[in-house]
């Protein structure tokens, strides 16, 4: 007998261990079905019933934060094992029971199960009462509705669990009848050491022959089942191992309370050691998932409820906040598109230390006193002339400015070449260094309307460039075009003579000439 027990335990160990070797690393749980785990795509509407389809559609378009619960498979199970009565006399280990169930999940944690059990329990006493050894054989049937609570299916590091632990609680109804052997007569045990030997002799003497029935009980009698019947309560624990996406192996131990002291045919008064009988059903069984894989997922108690959340987190792209001007302040908070290289404040606005309206990166006079403002385009102020400073003589301006370069244009062109722009930068530098000096910008030729207009264009081009590109104030120029004695494609710049003055802008002589 001992060797058989060890053989059975070894076989169960191998079966359980094989489930571990059967697991392989699954694909992403919400991209494609996996052959072992039967994963599914949350976006596939085939997995949702009609009443949940609206929630699924709302989730897909973003108006619902939660996906709908998918349809899942039913579980059908068969089992067998030991059915013992914990009553008024020692139970016989040869007692057995078998049954089946159907189970449906309500969510990832709770499920309901309807289970039927047929059990045959035996027991024998080591006492001899009036020339007879008490014994019994109880045949019982139970139908119960149970709530199963998973405590192991939330596995944070895999999409499915290979094993699940669960608790059992339920109510039911059962029927039973008790028979006994009325003839067995073995001397009772007189010491503790003799009890096992006496029980063995009683079992051998019974030989499977139970010739009488117990009827003395306050439980109701069922003609259909030819036995007593009454309510039951049950509680227990179980552990299941996944063998595949369709089959799992379950080991359970369940205590059944029949609310009677006559489950074994004997009351507490007979032996003085019990006032309530119990049945213990320890079983091992195979469970099968039923349903179309294309429309139903595995029972939810096998699935990790965090699968979808983990899958979405894996696909979240790196968050990069746009900063189109590259000033270190994201566009969401940036109040200005700042030129490259300009330091900015926390709002992305160019720094302006002296508040003169010219950003520091363009300000050639970083700190301009308030009394010298407003400033020109370079951030250089025009400070008031000290008392008695007067106006610089023109001769002094000619000396200070020195010889100024001429600007040359291509024939019939009004475009400043790179050399011409460089020459004008030199002129601007001298003007900035001598803020009280004016210059005369002279253009030549006036024999024809075309020459008159081109001469005006050249002078206007030079003055406009010095104003807009170099930041020289317009009141520093005297406009002079259409003069004689020079090259039509050349503009001369000279210091203004003493008392010399004139407009810094002149209307074009023939503005529409080139349009003809």
VOGU-3710 file (C-alpha; in Angstrom, 3 decimals, decimal comma):
1> xxxxxxxxxx> 0,000/0,000/0,000  2,837/2,408/0,899  4,610/1,800/-2,399  1,408/2,624/-4,278  1,114/5,954/-2,464  4,667/6,913/-3,399  4,060/5,866/-7,021  0,941/8,057/-7,158  2,759/11,060/-5,657  5,653/10,674/-8,081
11> xxxxxxxxxx> 3,253/10,567/-11,031  1,473/13,717/-9,869  4,826/15,483/-9,427  5,852/14,652/-12,995  2,525/15,851/-14,348  2,760/19,175/-12,494  6,403/19,675/-13,491  5,515/19,130/-17,145  3,318/22,244/-17,047  6,379/24,344/-16,273
21> xxxxxxxxxx> 8,318/22,963/-19,243  5,323/23,544/-21,503  5,434/27,294/-21,057  7,202/29,369/-23,653  7,631/33,134/-23,859  4,385/34,460/-25,376  4,045/37,043/-28,066  2,631/40,419/-27,191  -0,775/39,681/-25,630  -2,708/42,151/-27,713
31> xxxxxxxxxx> -1,128/41,811/-31,131  -1,761/38,244/-32,272  -3,133/35,009/-30,770  -0,567/32,727/-29,209  -0,946/28,956/-29,731  -0,395/28,055/-26,079  -2,023/30,888/-24,202  -4,836/31,779/-26,562  -4,340/35,518/-26,198  -6,589/37,871/-28,100
41> xxxxxxxxxx> -6,753/41,352/-29,559  -8,727/43,865/-27,527  -9,590/45,699/-30,746  -11,345/42,641/-32,269  -15,103/43,180/-31,898  -15,779/39,432/-32,351  -14,952/38,884/-28,670  -17,728/41,115/-27,342  -21,396/40,342/-26,871  -24,093/42,602/-28,262
51> xxxxxxxxxx> -24,781/44,316/-24,945  -21,084/45,137/-24,477  -20,382/46,147/-28,071  -21,334/49,788/-27,430  -18,804/50,053/-24,598  -16,186/48,485/-26,862  -16,921/51,011/-29,618  -16,810/53,896/-27,132  -13,447/52,672/-25,885  -12,053/52,410/-29,401
61> xxxxxxxxxx> -12,926/56,045/-30,185  -11,730/57,307/-26,808  -15,045/58,247/-25,178  -14,742/55,438/-22,599  -11,713/54,846/-20,400  -12,402/51,136/-19,952  -12,505/48,302/-22,484  -15,509/46,005/-22,468  -15,309/42,580/-20,839  -14,823/39,946/-23,547
71> xxxxxxxxxx> -16,837/36,760/-23,826  -14,889/33,911/-22,285  -15,115/30,133/-22,388  -17,060/27,849/-20,065  -15,164/25,256/-18,044  -16,324/21,641/-17,826  -14,558/19,456/-15,251  -14,443/15,858/-14,035  -12,770/14,735/-10,816  -12,316/11,922/-8,382
81> xxxxxxxxxx> -10,722/11,332/-5,000  -11,225/10,618/-1,343  -14,679/11,153/0,222  -14,377/10,810/4,002  -16,874/11,416/6,791  -15,442/13,087/9,880  -17,986/11,654/12,280  -18,363/9,486/15,316  -15,997/6,707/14,380  -12,719/6,341/12,443
91> xxxxxxxxxx> -13,074/6,829/8,684  -11,987/4,138/6,249  -9,327/5,500/3,779  -10,863/3,308/1,076  -13,772/5,765/0,829  -14,034/7,443/-2,571  -15,978/10,038/-4,506  -16,255/11,386/-8,027  -18,143/14,138/-9,778  -18,208/16,916/-12,317
101> xxxxxxxxxx> -18,881/20,613/-12,636  -19,533/23,477/-14,997  -17,934/26,850/-14,263  -18,222/30,393/-15,624  -16,149/33,424/-14,685  -17,758/36,672/-13,589  -14,439/38,512/-13,854  -10,736/37,985/-13,350  -11,193/37,130/-9,647  -14,635/35,616/-9,064
111> xxxxxxxxxx> -16,426/32,791/-10,851  -19,462/30,582/-10,226  -19,465/26,772/-10,343  -22,255/24,219/-10,268  -20,816/20,917/-9,004  -22,187/17,411/-8,537  -20,449/14,875/-6,268  -21,188/11,201/-5,703  -19,414/9,748/-2,680  -19,194/6,456/-0,823
121> xxxxxxxxxx> -17,759/6,766/2,701  -17,022/3,972/5,127  -16,026/3,775/8,760  -15,433/1,199/11,483  -15,127/1,353/15,263  -12,454/-0,361/17,351  -15,053/-0,904/20,092  -17,394/-3,864/20,613  -20,845/-2,876/21,798  -23,070/-5,716/22,991
131> xxxxxxxxxx> -21,285/-8,320/20,855  -21,235/-6,091/17,729  -18,717/-3,706/16,194  -20,303/-0,429/14,941  -19,626/0,335/11,265  -21,209/2,179/8,345  -21,264/2,756/4,621  -22,750/6,117/3,585  -23,682/6,738/-0,039  -24,112/10,477/-0,624
141> xxxxxxxxxx> -24,840/12,814/-3,503  -24,410/16,588/-3,356  -25,318/19,373/-5,792  -23,907/22,773/-4,823  -23,518/26,237/-6,272  -20,103/27,615/-5,365  -18,315/30,946/-5,635  -14,618/30,616/-6,471  -12,215/33,441/-5,670  -8,839/33,565/-7,405
151> xxxxxxxxxx> -5,956/34,789/-5,272  -3,150/34,108/-7,736  -4,117/35,180/-11,250  -2,671/38,734/-11,151  0,872/37,934/-12,238  2,664/41,212/-12,855  5,472/39,715/-14,952  3,637/37,490/-17,452  0,448/37,737/-19,474  -0,935/34,419/-18,194
161> xxxxxxxxxx> -0,451/32,491/-15,015  0,609/28,852/-15,215  -0,945/28,147/-11,823  -3,837/29,631/-9,903  -4,868/29,311/-6,246  -8,490/29,802/-5,338  -10,868/29,670/-2,399  -14,269/27,961/-2,491  -17,512/28,810/-0,681  -21,013/27,655/-1,494
171> xxxxxxxxxx> -24,391/26,227/-0,595  -26,120/23,107/-1,815  -28,394/20,211/-1,178  -27,473/16,576/-0,612  -29,061/13,177/-0,179  -27,587/10,229/1,655  -28,380/6,781/2,937  -26,469/4,736/5,494  -26,040/0,946/5,672  -24,063/-1,245/8,050
181> xxxxxxxxxx> -23,028/-4,838/8,724  -25,050/-6,176/11,640  -23,156/-9,423/12,146  -19,485/-8,530/12,571  -18,249/-9,416/16,057  -14,568/-8,796/16,844  -13,223/-8,276/20,393  -12,813/-4,543/21,050  -9,481/-2,890/21,698  -8,345/-2,701/25,309
191> xxxxxxxxxx> -5,438/-0,328/24,638  -4,441/2,384/22,181  -1,938/0,101/20,510  -4,679/-2,434/19,696  -7,043/0,036/17,975  -5,540/-0,221/14,459  -5,465/-4,020/14,604  -9,084/-4,203/15,749  -10,256/-1,833/12,992  -8,434/-3,950/10,385
201> xxxxxxxxxx> -10,090/-7,119/11,706  -13,510/-5,439/11,546  -12,955/-4,389/7,934  -11,875/-7,870/6,988  -14,911/-9,344/8,757  -17,323/-7,003/6,934  -15,900/-7,992/3,557  -18,005/-5,415/1,736  -21,272/-6,879/3,054  -23,627/-4,220/4,485
211> xxxxxxxxxx> -26,921/-5,953/5,195  -28,890/-3,411/7,208  -29,979/0,232/6,829  -30,181/3,097/9,289  -33,451/4,988/9,337  -33,325/6,730/12,675  -32,782/10,364/11,776  -34,715/13,586/11,802  -33,801/14,366/8,167  -36,437/14,068/5,476
221> xxxxxxxxxx> -36,675/11,014/3,265  -36,445/11,166/-0,541  -38,198/8,453/-2,483  -36,413/9,444/-5,667  -32,978/8,928/-4,165  -34,035/6,376/-1,554  -32,304/8,365/1,167  -32,351/11,312/3,510  -31,842/14,824/2,185  -31,020/18,276/3,502
231> xxxxxxxxxx> -29,020/21,455/2,888  -25,247/21,706/2,889  -22,632/24,420/3,156  -19,167/23,990/1,736  -15,755/25,690/1,829  -12,350/24,733/0,547  -9,181/25,529/-1,319  -7,902/24,533/-4,734  -4,917/24,853/-6,996  -4,990/24,474/-10,779
241> xxxxxxxxxx> -2,157/24,033/-13,280  -2,507/24,973/-16,940  -1,608/22,150/-19,311  -2,713/24,017/-22,432  -5,147/26,739/-23,421  -7,911/24,090/-23,325  -6,976/21,813/-20,404  -5,890/22,305/-16,794  -5,289/20,004/-13,852  -6,935/20,873/-10,521
251> xxxxxxxxxx> -6,304/19,592/-6,987  -8,898/20,519/-4,354  -9,845/19,846/-0,774  -13,407/20,738/0,187  -15,205/20,482/3,512  -18,956/19,742/3,312  -21,271/20,515/6,225  -24,513/18,438/5,994  -26,057/19,951/9,169  -26,673/16,544/10,740
261> xxxxxxxxxx> -24,991/14,277/13,244  -26,359/11,199/11,463  -24,259/11,344/8,285  -22,499/8,172/9,466  -25,648/6,689/11,061  -24,528/7,403/14,604  -25,313/10,309/16,901  -22,967/11,977/19,355  -24,787/10,291/22,216  -23,633/6,910/20,973
271> xxxxxxxxxx> -19,947/7,700/21,431  -19,882/11,032/23,207  -17,257/12,606/20,927  -19,160/14,420/18,147  -22,258/16,565/17,729  -21,896/17,443/14,044  -20,659/15,296/11,158  -18,642/16,632/8,241  -17,576/15,261/4,890  -14,147/15,927/3,420
281> xxxxxxxxxx> -13,782/15,635/-0,351  -10,162/15,725/-1,585  -10,000/15,355/-5,341  -7,894/15,642/-8,447  -9,458/16,371/-11,819  -9,160/17,593/-15,366  -10,953/20,716/-16,563  -11,703/21,575/-20,172  -12,395/25,023/-21,674  -15,362/24,992/-24,063
291> xxxxxxxxxx> -15,979/27,588/-26,760  -14,916/28,949/-30,131  -11,465/30,564/-29,901  -12,351/33,130/-32,541  -15,244/34,425/-30,425  -14,299/33,601/-26,832  -11,140/34,085/-24,798  -9,889/31,693/-22,156  -11,710/31,901/-18,804  -10,814/35,258/-17,292
301> xxxxxxxxxx> -9,350/33,710/-14,159  -6,379/32,614/-16,301  -5,743/36,058/-17,796  -3,755/38,896/-16,250  -6,153/41,879/-15,995  -3,184/44,233/-16,465  -2,300/42,859/-19,904  -3,921/45,658/-21,861  -2,425/48,416/-19,702  1,067/46,912/-19,979
311> xxxxxxxxxx> 0,675/46,514/-23,735  -0,306/50,154/-24,175  2,564/51,394/-22,006  5,018/49,461/-24,166  3,791/51,312/-27,239  3,833/54,842/-25,790  6,424/56,794/-27,822  9,081/58,876/-26,170  7,562/62,222/-25,238  9,443/65,018/-27,004
321> xxxxxxxxxx> 8,145/68,538/-26,414  8,624/70,726/-29,505  10,955/73,714/-29,303  10,915/75,162/-32,815  13,329/78,020/-32,128  15,742/75,923/-30,043  15,911/78,395/-27,167  15,309/75,771/-24,460  11,677/76,804/-23,797  9,062/74,468/-25,280
331> xxxxxxxxxx> 6,569/75,915/-27,742  3,751/75,353/-25,246  5,222/78,070/-22,999  7,316/80,034/-25,517  5,997/83,563/-26,099  8,466/84,446/-28,853  10,218/82,847/-31,775  13,747/83,827/-30,795  16,640/84,076/-33,295  19,364/81,486/-32,829
341> xxxxxxxxxx> 21,933/82,343/-30,178  19,817/84,880/-28,306  19,563/84,258/-24,529  15,956/84,146/-23,287  14,023/84,312/-20,032  11,700/81,584/-18,688  8,976/82,664/-21,138  11,250/82,282/-24,159  11,497/86,058/-24,671  14,881/87,519/-25,677
351> xxxxxxxxxx> 16,696/89,186/-22,813  16,920/92,978/-22,967  19,113/94,070/-20,098  18,755/97,832/-20,553  15,130/97,709/-21,708  15,814/99,717/-24,845  13,797/97,397/-27,075  16,832/95,819/-28,727  17,581/92,235/-27,527  20,966/91,665/-25,907
361> xxxxxxxxxx> 22,097/89,432/-28,771  21,782/92,402/-31,184  22,524/95,238/-28,789  25,907/96,824/-29,492  25,522/98,947/-26,386  24,372/96,429/-23,786  23,587/99,047/-21,142  22,228/102,284/-22,602  21,293/104,913/-20,001  17,632/105,786/-19,985
371> xxxxxxxxxx> 18,338/109,443/-20,809  20,147/108,298/-24,010  17,094/106,414/-25,283  15,429/105,849/-27,727  18,156/103,932/-29,511  18,861/102,915/-33,080  18,586/99,400/-34,537  21,927/98,455/-32,953  20,787/99,470/-29,503  23,055/102,556/-29,492
381> xxxxxxxxxx> 21,519/105,602/-27,865  21,821/109,270/-28,780  22,877/110,943/-25,589  22,088/114,664/-25,186  24,969/116,961/-26,189  26,654/118,451/-23,117  25,997/122,134/-22,565  28,121/124,297/-24,886  29,311/121,401/-27,035  27,764/122,963/-30,114
391> xxxxxxxxxx> 27,757/121,290/-33,480  30,858/119,821/-34,934  32,163/121,907/-37,882  31,815/120,296/-41,257  35,537/120,518/-41,693  35,874/118,472/-38,568  33,333/115,927/-39,924  35,281/115,640/-43,152  38,415/115,081/-41,118  36,722/112,595/-38,768
401> xxxxxxxxxx> 34,967/110,646/-41,456  37,867/110,773/-43,875  37,532/109,499/-47,410  34,348/107,471/-47,762  34,104/104,648/-50,338  31,966/104,875/-53,447  29,358/102,262/-54,297  29,347/100,706/-57,753  26,343/99,063/-59,432  26,317/96,822/-62,463
411> xxxxxxxxxx> 25,076/98,352/-65,705  21,295/99,003/-65,566  21,130/97,194/-62,166  20,026/98,373/-58,751  21,384/95,399/-56,760  24,070/95,847/-54,129  26,932/93,437/-54,602  28,761/91,875/-51,668  31,610/94,376/-52,153  29,143/97,258/-52,165
421> xxxxxxxxxx> 27,557/96,031/-48,921  31,004/95,756/-47,360  31,781/99,361/-48,379  28,516/100,547/-46,832  29,333/98,684/-43,601  32,525/100,805/-43,430  30,506/104,001/-43,959  28,058/102,954/-41,219  30,885/102,256/-38,794  32,299/105,761/-39,274
431> xxxxxxxxxx> 28,878/107,344/-38,903  28,250/105,498/-35,637  31,593/106,751/-34,369  30,684/110,344/-35,264  27,024/110,788/-34,364  26,944/114,552/-35,168  28,089/114,205/-38,785  25,873/113,988/-41,849  26,773/112,650/-45,293  25,629/113,497/-48,809
441> xxxxxxxxxx> 24,721/110,541/-51,018  25,259/111,569/-54,678  24,007/109,812/-57,818  24,822/110,866/-61,380  23,324/111,276/-64,868  20,059/112,973/-65,894  20,150/113,193/-69,699  17,147/110,887/-70,123  14,184/109,858/-68,024  15,711/106,423/-67,634
451> xxxxxxxxxx> 18,987/107,894/-66,310  17,107/110,189/-63,940  15,105/107,299/-62,479  18,125/104,954/-62,259  20,192/107,651/-60,496  17,343/108,084/-57,967  17,132/104,295/-57,511  20,849/104,031/-56,765  20,844/106,815/-54,134  17,646/105,481/-52,537
461> xxxxxxxxxx> 19,122/101,969/-52,440  22,242/103,154/-50,571  20,319/105,209/-48,005  17,722/102,482/-47,434  20,445/99,842/-46,884  22,264/102,036/-44,358  19,024/102,621/-42,497  17,548/99,111/-42,470  20,638/96,925/-42,432  23,097/99,109/-40,528
471> xxxxxxxxxx> 20,711/100,990/-38,282  21,793/104,520/-39,239  19,124/107,146/-38,598  17,550/108,682/-41,716  18,268/112,226/-40,569  21,990/111,603/-41,134  21,630/111,630/-44,943  21,193/114,273/-47,689  19,575/112,843/-50,798  21,203/114,045/-54,094
481> xxxxxxxxxx> 20,467/112,313/-57,427  20,715/113,233/-61,144  23,960/115,204/-60,739  26,428/115,877/-63,537  30,092/115,013/-63,746  30,081/111,385/-62,567  29,592/107,772/-63,656  25,936/106,777/-64,082  26,540/103,458/-62,209  28,393/104,988/-59,262
491> xxxxxxxxxx> 27,146/106,564/-56,014  29,582/108,780/-54,056  29,302/109,414/-50,316  30,961/112,449/-48,717  30,783/114,466/-45,497  28,283/117,330/-45,636  29,845/120,796/-46,046  29,367/123,520/-43,389  25,770/124,700/-43,455  24,876/122,164/-46,151
501> xxxxxxxxxx> 21,451/120,578/-45,670  18,785/118,899/-47,674  16,079/116,266/-47,595  16,922/112,658/-46,730  14,216/111,397/-49,065  12,997/112,603/-52,469  10,041/111,455/-54,555  11,078/109,305/-57,528  11,076/111,305/-60,798  9,571/108,589/-62,989
511> xxxxxx> 8,224/105,796/-60,735  6,341/104,010/-63,529  9,060/104,242/-66,120  10,207/100,665/-65,783  6,722/99,320/-66,000  6,295/100,498/-69,570
//
